[in-house]
Amino acid sequence: MSPALHGRTALVTGGARGIGLELTRQLVARGCRVIAVGQSQSHLAALEQAFPGAVVTRRADLSSRAEVDTLVADLTREHPDIDLLINNAGVQVEMDLFALPPAQATEFARQEIATNLDAVVALTLGLLPVLARQERAAIVTVTSGLAIAPKAASPVYGATKAAARSFTRALRYQCQRAAPHLQISEAIMSLVATDMTEGRGSGKITPAQAAAAVLAGLERGQAEIWVGKARLLRLVNRLSPGLAARLLR
C-alpha cells in the first residue's frame, strides 16, 4: 500500500473502462477512495459492485458542456475532500478530411474538442478551489505522444492533446506561484491496447501497465510522466524533431 496515495480521494474521468478502469483498480489497491466518471451506466454499476465502499460513480457525457458544469457543481458540493484529479477520458476519431462529408467531419471534431480539451479545462478550473484547499493535492492530465507530433489520420485528436499539454504546463507555472502544494503532472501516453485503439498500430502496452506508470510517476512527483514508448519519443524529439514528426505521421 502506497503511503503517498493512501487515504486520498481521487476523481478519475473515464474511470470504468480501459486505462481509467486500471487507474481506479490500482488506486483502490493503494488505499484510495475513487469517484469514477463515465458514460456507460452498466460499466459504472459493475465497478461499484466490484469495489463496494471504495468506489462511487457518476454518469456524465463529457462532450456535453451542460453535463460537465452539473458534474463540477455536484462534486464541489458532495465531495469537498477531492485531492486528486486524473483527467483521463478521451476520444479519438481517425478521419480522412477529404472523404468525409464536411458536416460529419465537423461533428466528429467538435466531439473530440469537447471531450479532450473543453472538459479537461472545465473540470480542472471548476475543481481548482477544492483541490487548492487541501493540504496536498494533484492534477494529472493524460495526453499522448501525438501532442508532440501529429498523426495524419487523427488531426483533431493530436491538436486537442497538444492544447491540453500547453494548458497543463501553464497551470503548473501558476500553481508554483500561488499553490505550490498542488502538484501538476502530465502523463504522455504511448499506444495502449484499449477499445479506442483496436485495429490500430502494434507494440501496445496493456492498460494495467499504463496505469501503473502513471501512478508511479505521480508518487515520484514527476511533472512529466512519459509512459511506455513515449519515453523513446522524448529522446528522439530532443535530438531530431523532424525525425519524431516523421515517425508519428
C-alpha positions as CSV (number, residue, x, y, z in Angstrom):
1,M,0.0,0.0,0.0
2,S,1.5,3.3,-1.1
3,P,1.8,5.9,1.8
4,A,1.8,8.6,-0.9
5,L,-1.7,7.8,-2.1
6,H,-3.2,6.0,0.8
7,G,-6.3,7.8,2.2
8,R,-6.7,10.2,-0.7
9,T,-9.9,10.9,-2.6
10,A,-9.4,10.6,-6.4
11,L,-11.6,11.6,-9.3
12,V,-10.9,9.6,-12.4
13,T,-12.7,10.5,-15.7
14,G,-13.3,7.6,-18.0
15,G,-12.8,5.6,-14.8
16,A,-14.8,2.5,-15.7
17,R,-13.0,1.4,-19.0
18,G,-9.6,1.0,-20.4
19,I,-6.8,2.9,-18.7
20,G,-9.3,4.6,-16.4
21,L,-10.6,1.3,-15.1
22,E,-7.0,0.2,-14.3
23,L,-6.3,3.6,-12.6
24,T,-9.4,3.0,-10.5
25,R,-8.4,-0.5,-9.6
26,Q,-4.8,0.4,-8.7
27,L,-5.8,3.5,-6.7
28,V,-8.2,1.4,-4.6
29,A,-5.3,-1.1,-4.1
30,R,-3.3,1.8,-2.8
31,G,-5.9,2.7,-0.2
32,C,-7.7,5.5,-2.2
33,R,-11.4,6.3,-2.4
34,V,-12.3,6.8,-6.1
35,I,-15.0,8.7,-7.8
36,A,-15.2,7.3,-11.3
37,V,-16.9,9.2,-14.0
38,G,-18.1,7.5,-17.2
39,Q,-20.8,7.3,-19.8
40,S,-21.8,3.6,-19.6
41,Q,-24.2,3.0,-16.7
42,S,-23.6,-0.7,-16.9
43,H,-19.8,-0.4,-16.6
44,L,-20.2,2.1,-13.7
45,A,-22.6,-0.3,-11.9
46,A,-20.2,-3.2,-12.3
47,L,-17.4,-1.0,-10.9
48,E,-19.3,-0.1,-7.8
49,Q,-20.3,-3.8,-7.3
50,A,-16.6,-4.8,-7.7
51,F,-15.4,-2.3,-5.1
52,P,-18.2,-1.7,-2.6
53,G,-17.5,1.3,-0.4
54,A,-14.2,2.2,-2.1
55,V,-15.7,3.4,-5.4
56,V,-18.6,5.7,-6.1
57,T,-19.6,6.6,-9.7
58,R,-21.1,9.4,-11.6
59,R,-22.5,9.1,-15.1
60,A,-21.7,12.1,-17.3
61,D,-21.2,12.8,-21.0
62,L,-18.0,14.9,-21.0
63,S,-18.7,16.1,-24.5
64,S,-21.8,18.0,-23.1
65,R,-20.9,21.4,-21.6
66,A,-24.1,21.3,-19.5
67,E,-23.3,17.9,-18.1
68,V,-19.8,18.9,-17.3
69,D,-21.0,22.0,-15.5
70,T,-23.5,20.0,-13.5
71,L,-20.8,17.5,-12.6
72,V,-18.5,20.2,-11.3
73,A,-21.2,21.7,-9.2
74,D,-22.3,18.3,-7.7
75,L,-18.7,17.2,-7.0
76,T,-17.9,20.5,-5.3
77,R,-20.9,20.2,-3.1
78,E,-20.8,16.4,-2.4
79,H,-17.1,15.7,-2.4
80,P,-15.2,18.6,-0.9
81,D,-12.4,16.3,0.1
82,I,-11.2,15.5,-3.5
83,D,-7.4,15.9,-3.5
84,L,-6.5,14.1,-6.8
85,L,-8.0,14.7,-10.2
86,I,-7.0,12.5,-13.1
87,N,-8.2,13.8,-16.5
88,N,-8.1,10.5,-18.3
89,A,-11.2,10.4,-20.5
90,G,-10.6,10.9,-24.2
91,V,-12.0,10.1,-27.6
92,Q,-10.1,9.7,-30.9
93,V,-11.6,9.6,-34.4
94,E,-9.5,8.7,-37.4
95,M,-10.8,10.6,-40.4
96,D,-10.0,11.4,-43.9
97,L,-10.9,15.1,-44.1
98,F,-11.3,14.9,-47.9
99,A,-13.5,11.8,-47.9
100,L,-16.0,12.6,-45.1
101,P,-18.9,15.0,-45.6
102,P,-18.0,18.3,-44.1
103,A,-20.9,18.2,-41.6
104,Q,-19.8,14.8,-40.3
105,A,-16.2,15.7,-40.0
106,T,-17.2,18.8,-38.1
107,E,-19.3,16.8,-35.7
108,F,-16.5,14.4,-35.0
109,A,-14.1,17.2,-34.5
110,R,-16.4,19.0,-32.1
111,Q,-16.9,15.8,-30.0
112,E,-13.1,15.4,-29.7
113,I,-12.5,19.0,-28.8
114,A,-15.3,18.9,-26.2
115,T,-14.2,15.7,-24.5
116,N,-10.4,16.0,-24.8
117,L,-10.0,19.7,-24.2
118,D,-13.1,21.6,-23.1
119,A,-14.0,19.1,-20.4
120,V,-10.4,18.9,-19.2
121,V,-10.2,22.7,-18.8
122,A,-13.7,23.0,-17.2
123,L,-13.1,20.2,-14.7
124,T,-9.7,21.5,-13.8
125,L,-10.8,25.1,-13.3
126,G,-14.0,24.1,-11.6
127,L,-12.3,21.9,-9.1
128,L,-9.2,24.0,-8.6
129,P,-10.6,25.8,-5.5
130,V,-11.5,22.4,-3.9
131,L,-8.0,21.0,-4.7
132,A,-6.2,24.1,-3.5
133,R,-7.9,23.9,-0.1
134,Q,-6.3,20.5,0.6
135,E,-3.0,20.1,2.5
136,R,-1.7,18.2,-0.6
137,A,-3.3,17.7,-3.9
138,A,-2.5,16.8,-7.5
139,I,-3.9,17.0,-11.0
140,V,-2.8,14.6,-13.7
141,T,-3.8,15.1,-17.3
142,V,-3.3,12.3,-19.7
143,T,-2.1,13.4,-23.1
144,S,-0.3,11.5,-25.9
145,G,2.8,11.2,-28.0
146,L,0.6,12.9,-30.6
147,A,0.7,16.0,-28.5
148,I,4.4,16.2,-29.5
149,A,3.9,15.5,-33.2
150,P,0.6,14.7,-35.0
151,K,-0.6,11.7,-36.9
152,A,-2.1,12.4,-40.3
153,A,-5.2,10.2,-39.6
154,S,-6.1,11.9,-36.3
155,P,-5.7,15.6,-36.9
156,V,-8.1,16.9,-34.3
157,Y,-7.1,14.4,-31.6
158,G,-3.5,15.4,-31.8
159,A,-4.5,19.1,-31.7
160,T,-6.6,18.6,-28.5
161,K,-3.7,16.7,-26.8
162,A,-1.2,19.4,-27.8
163,A,-3.6,22.1,-26.4
164,A,-4.1,20.0,-23.2
165,R,-0.3,19.8,-22.8
166,S,0.1,23.5,-23.1
167,F,-2.7,24.2,-20.7
168,T,-1.2,21.8,-18.2
169,R,2.2,23.4,-18.4
170,A,0.8,26.9,-17.9
171,L,-1.3,25.7,-15.0
172,R,1.8,24.3,-13.4
173,Y,3.5,27.7,-13.7
174,Q,0.6,29.4,-11.9
175,C,0.5,26.7,-9.2
176,Q,4.2,27.0,-8.5
177,R,3.5,30.7,-7.6
178,A,0.1,30.5,-6.0
179,A,-0.4,26.9,-4.7
180,P,3.0,25.1,-4.5
181,H,1.4,22.3,-2.6
182,L,-0.7,21.4,-5.7
183,Q,1.2,19.0,-8.0
184,I,0.5,19.4,-11.7
185,S,1.5,16.4,-13.8
186,E,1.1,15.4,-17.5
187,A,1.1,11.7,-18.5
188,I,2.3,11.4,-22.1
189,M,0.8,8.1,-23.2
190,S,2.1,5.7,-25.7
191,L,-0.1,3.3,-27.7
192,V,-2.3,1.2,-25.2
193,A,-4.4,-1.8,-26.0
194,T,-7.9,-0.4,-25.4
195,D,-11.2,-0.3,-27.3
196,M,-10.2,3.1,-28.8
197,T,-7.0,1.7,-30.4
198,E,-8.4,-1.7,-31.6
199,G,-7.0,-2.5,-35.0
200,R,-4.5,0.4,-34.9
201,G,-0.8,0.0,-34.6
202,S,1.4,-2.6,-32.9
203,G,3.6,-3.0,-29.8
204,K,0.9,-1.8,-27.5
205,I,1.2,-1.8,-23.7
206,T,-1.6,-3.0,-21.5
207,P,-3.9,-0.7,-19.6
208,A,-2.5,-2.1,-16.4
209,Q,1.0,-1.2,-17.5
210,A,-0.1,2.3,-18.5
211,A,-1.9,2.9,-15.2
212,A,1.0,1.6,-13.1
213,A,3.4,4.0,-14.9
214,V,1.1,7.0,-14.4
215,L,0.7,6.3,-10.6
216,A,4.4,5.6,-10.2
217,G,5.2,9.0,-11.8
218,L,2.6,10.7,-9.6
219,E,4.1,9.2,-6.5
220,R,7.6,10.4,-7.6
221,G,6.2,13.9,-8.1
222,Q,7.1,14.0,-11.8
223,A,5.9,17.0,-13.8
224,E,6.0,14.9,-17.0
225,I,5.3,11.2,-16.9
226,W,6.5,9.5,-20.1
227,V,4.7,6.2,-20.5
228,G,6.0,3.2,-22.5
229,K,7.5,4.0,-25.9
230,A,6.7,7.7,-25.3
231,R,10.0,7.7,-23.3
232,L,11.8,7.0,-26.5
233,L,9.8,9.7,-28.3
234,R,11.0,12.2,-25.8
235,L,14.7,11.4,-26.6
236,V,14.1,11.3,-30.4
237,N,12.2,14.6,-30.3
238,R,15.0,16.2,-28.4
239,L,17.7,15.1,-30.8
240,S,15.7,15.4,-34.1
241,P,12.2,16.9,-34.0
242,G,11.9,16.2,-37.8
243,L,12.5,12.5,-37.2
244,A,9.9,12.4,-34.4
245,A,7.4,14.1,-36.7
246,R,8.0,11.5,-39.5
247,L,7.8,8.6,-37.1
248,L,4.4,9.7,-35.7
249,R,2.9,10.9,-39.0
